[in-house]
Amino acid sequence: MTRFKTAAPETLRIVPLDALTLIYHRASGITHIVDSPVPEILAALAPEPLAASDLMARLSERFDLVDADPLALAARLDELVATGLVERLCAI
Amino acid sequence: MRHLTRLRIGPVGFRVGSDWRGPIAALDDLYRDYPQPEGGIPDFNVHLFAARPWRRVLRPSVQIGGDFVIPDAAPLPLAQGLLAAEMGMNLQMALGQRRYLLLHASAVERDGKALLMTGMSGAGKSTLAALLMARGWRLMGDEFALLDPATGLLHGFPRLISLKNEAIAVLERALPGGRFGPMLEGTPKGTIRHLVPDARAIAAMTEPAVPRLILFPNYGFAAAERAVPPSETFVRLTQASTNYVALAERGFDALTRLVRTVPAQALDYPDTATALAQVERLWEAA
């Protein structure tokens, strides 16, 4: 099963400001300005790799998700993989 | 280059060479009280040259070159040679500055604290900075402010103040004893007249200041003020910086530190008298 993991912590500088959070990605040199739920996803995927369904369950536990939509979460994960902030780990 | 001058503005030394005497004579006159580059060694070179040999004499037009260049930059007529020299120095800063995070902003200082003003062309950052200078603030610069990533301090760059169109008469009235450059008509930005920063601005030009307030002025609207959150300030200032990307993590650190510690306000104003009152009030409240 495909699992996801946040990029290595030493490659990220995460600075929460107000409603938005700044992320400096050392590997690419790009600054990202992100809104919820991106910081929450990165925090959830930092300790260990998770499958998308497990991530959804983990986020639902921690936050009151009113519109828990697996398709929306999959889209966010694809975007984060494209930026390099999250890695996709494929099962062999 | 046939004609040559050297000068230092804030911490940055320039060497300006020209095919014509005019632009160098104008710089030597208007920058006469400025120091030389530190140790005599400039940080940047600016070249003002004729793109074709006959353009030196026949409808002479000034091509701007130097260590850093923009390809296909349009030349200026020799009558605007001073403007070409100023643009050449600005270009080196915008493209080549690596030591400081460069913010396209004006800055003034009072009691060791700096007020930073940034906005689109025409927002009034030069005009307000010059008027605040006329009211006793120390002018740090009307175009670029330099944020030191190592210290978080703001360094000035008090080049000649570039006044455009209506702002020229406003400052001629506010500073009847001020030293002004020639009236440059028909430039790409309309009529331009340079104002020499006052003696205090020049004498203290290497003294940094602690940033205290960031303003985003906007001319032509009813007076209004709005607190700008740090994330919006961050986005606006990255847009106002030409070297944010080049500075990489140093730039990120410098800017996040600035927006987390310094309050920011958007300031709409209908006229300069109103704006000055708004600035003084916001400064006291900051």
Interface residues (C-beta under 8 A of the other chain):
Chain A: R13 V15 L17 D18 A19 L20 L22 Y24 R26 G29 T31 I33
Chain B: P229 P230 S231 F234 V235 T238 V245 A248 E249 F252 T256 V259 R260
